[in-house]
């Protein structure tokens, strides 16, 4: 099947902290409608396929796999740090490490996605040293993401946490497109929906169903996972 366009809903907890998890089932994006053979998110966002991942059992659902490889001399992603428990996907970063740092990542088995509306319901971590990320990545110049840097005193946030919404540089000007927005309330203890709508020439970002940013710069244009 050519998975050229998709809409994906993922329920997950990324980098869980030790705080009590509080479900929030109210603020969600509307489900797409199915019209004339396509899934309609908006007049500008229509997709051929739909998949929803939930974590009710004790293993990853079909269509996802735990990444397990060394990225470089600084860090690696390790399947041993991925778990499914109590209705959540848990992505763990063990403490007390030295380089290469071990972390966790889950990827789609489909590798030729071109345009998607991806909604991730997550509880983020506040433990310093973790980058919580939800992203499309084909290469260093073909990436769109949502990131939460757990330590507010990092070089980007400088004292106050933000959500970072980024398209990596691909238009030749040497600068990526990065937008910082205020996080939702209690993101490290409460479920929130983080959404990225990627269409031809445009990326829009939403939190709890409300659009918080958009851009037509550095938009990915090739298929990938």
N, C-alpha and C positions, 0 to 999 in steps of 0.2 A: 504494500500500500504506500502510495506517495503521500507522506504526511506534510503537505505543503503549508497548510494553515491549520492552527489548532486553538482550542480554548481549553485551558487546564485549570482545574481547581485542586489545590493540594492543602491538606490539613496537616500541620506539622508544628512541632516545637523545636526551634533552632537554638542550640547552645543553652539548654535549660539551666536556670539558676536553682538555688535551693529553696526559693520562696514558694509559697503555696500558689498553685495554678488556679486561676479564676476564669471559667468559660464566659464568653460574651457572645451570645447568639443573636444579638439584635442588629448590629451594624454590619451589613454585608452588601455587596454589589448584587443587583438583580440577576437572576438566572437568564441566560440568553434565550431568545425565542427561536424556534425552528421554522423557517419559512422558505419555501421553494428550494428545499434541499440544502440550505446552509443555516448555520447558527449565527443569529444576528445579535451583536452586542450594541451596535449603534449603526447609523447610516454609513459611517466610515470604517466600521470594523465588523466584517463578516467572515466566517471561518467554515472550513469544510468538515472539521472533526471536533469531537468533544470527548474529554476523558476526565474523570474525577478520581483522585486518590484519597482514600481514607485508611486509618490505621487501627482497625478493630481487633486484629489478631496479634500474633507475635513475630511476624515477619513482613518484609516489604511486599507490597502488592505488585502484581504483574505490571511491567512497564517502567519500574524503577530498579536501580541497583546501587549498592554501596561502593563508591569509588575506593580504589586501593592501589595507590602508586605514589612514588616520590616525585614531587614537583621540581625541586631544586635542592641545593645544599642547605636551605633554610627551613623547609617544611615539607610535610607529606600528608596525604589523606589516607586514612586507614579504616578498613571495614570493621575492625574490632571496636571502633568508637561509635558505631551506628547501632541503635536498638529501637525496637517497637514495643511499647509498654503502656498499659493503661490508656489506650486510645490515642497515643501520641507517637510521633517519630521523634526520637531523642538523638541529637547530634552532640557528641561530647568532645571536650578538649581537656585532657588530663592536666592537672596542675604540677608544678615543680619540675618542668621539663628544661632540657637544653637542646640546642639545635642538633639535628633537624626537628622542629616542633611537629608533633603529631596532632591531627585534628580529624574532622569528619566531613564528608560530602556525599550527597545522593544525586545521581544523574538519571536522566531519562534513557531508556534503551533506544528510543528513536533518535536518530542523529541528523535528520534532514528537515527540521522544522524551519519554516520560513513564514514568519508573522504569527503572532499568538496573543491571546489575552490570558495572562497567568495570574491567578489569585492564590495567595498563600496565607493561610490562617496560622499565626505563630505567636509564641511567647518567647521573647528575646532574653538574653542574659545580661546581667549587670556585673558579672565577675570580670575584673580588668584583664585585658590581653586577648580578647576574643573579637573577631570580626564576624558578625552575623550577616550572611549574604543570601540573596535570592537573585538569580541571574541567568541570562542567556549568554553563552560563551562559545564562540567558534574559534577565535584567535584573540591575540592582544589588541587587535584593531577592530574586532567585530564582537563587541560586548555591550550589553545593556544590563544595569543591575540596580538593586536596592540594598543598601548596606547600613548596618548599625554598629558603630565602634563602641565597645562596652565601656572603655575608660574615657570619661569626659575630658581628661587632661591630655589626650593624644594631640598630635601636631595639627590635625584638621579641625577638631571641635574646640580646643583651647578653653576648656572649662565648662561647657554645656553640651550635652548630647544632642545630636541632630540625626535625622534620617538623611542619608546621602543617596541621591538619585543621579546615576551617572551613565553616560555613553562614552566609551573609550574613544580616543582620538582616531579618526579615520579619514578626515577630509584634507589632510596635508598642511594644516596650519600649526601643528605641533602642540595643540591644546585640546584636552578632553573637555567634554561638557559635563560639569558637575553642579548639581543644585542641592543646597542644604535647606531642609524644611524642618519645622518643629515636629517632634514625635507625638503620637497619640498619648493619652493619659495612661500611666502605669503600664508601659509596654513590657516590663520584665515580670509582671505578675498576672497580666490579663491578656486574653486572646484578642488580637486585632487582625484585620484582613489587609494585606499588602498586595497591591495589584499593579501589574505592568501591562499596558496595551501597546503592542508593537505592530505597526502597520507600515505600509510602504512610505518611506520618507518621514515617518513621525513616530514618536514615543510619548505616551501619556502615562502618568503615575497617579495612583489613587490610594487613599488610606480609608478604610471603613466605608468604601463606596463613594467617597468624595474626592474629586480631582484636586491634586495639590501641586502638580507641575506638568509641563509639556514642553517639547522641543522638536525642531526639525533639523537639529545639528548633530553630526556624528552618528547618525542612525545606522545600525547594522543593515546590511543588504544581501547577505549570503546565508544559506541554510546551515543549521548546526543543531547540537543537542540542547 
